[in-house]
Amino acid sequence: MREGDWIRMDGGKVLGRIAEVIASRELASSRQLQGLGVIVDAQPKGFVFLSEQSLTEDRLQLVRRGPREAFRGTLAVSIGFGALVVLPALYSFASALYSACTTGYVLAISLGRYEAARELVTWQAGWARFAGPMVLVASLLAFDGSRGVTLRWWLAGAGSVLALVLLAFSLWFTTVGRSLAFAGLVAFVAIASFIDNRLGRAAASLFIATCAGFLVWQVSNAI
């Protein structure tokens, strides 16, 4: 068992997700629990603690592997932040629509660490300015706040992340080359995170070093 796993309990009658594995006495003490076991986010009971003894008497049935709490937390933050910026996003949509209708151009931006890059592009190339707010609104409408255990919650979280990316980095999507570069960067981070979760930090470091070496080799050949 591991954190994030979807399981069935009570003889297969109740569906739940393992929120935390209590694998040490120290962790059990910090959670004010009497012993080892697992904390399950069960439907519709809520959070319940299953001790080692109860797990022996009524074994859990694994439904499928699920993402860890850190990833769930990231999606939850994205939904919350998306709710905060929904009004500015709608203003951005209206502004882009007005600019496209009156001039044929929209302002595309890319937020940086110290400043934002800005560029006027045709409204077709600035499609991210229009898509971002629409995806954000659709994601918030799809949100299901019932402890985040449904597919709609996941779609809302992933949609909010995509919408925020489109809004904050619309300049990256004005050309095919920029879009592919941004997609490659996101894919690199996702693959490195996946390797770190599945194979450990050493394997992830090896992957990052290999990619860096490949980029250096490509640049040296180009020069």
Buried (B, 14 or more C-beta within 10 A) or exposed (E): EEBBBBBBBEEEEBBBBBBBBBEEEEEBEEEEBEEBBBBBBBBEEEEBBBBEEBBEEEEBEEBEEBBEBEBBEEBBEBBEEBBEBBEEBBEBBEEBBEBBEEEEBBBBBBEEEEEEEEBEBBBEBBBBBBBBBBBBBBBBEBBBEEBBBBEBBBBBBBBBBBBBBBBBBBBBBBEEEBEEEBEEEEEEEEBBEEBBBEEEEEEBEEBBEEEEEEEEEEEEEEE
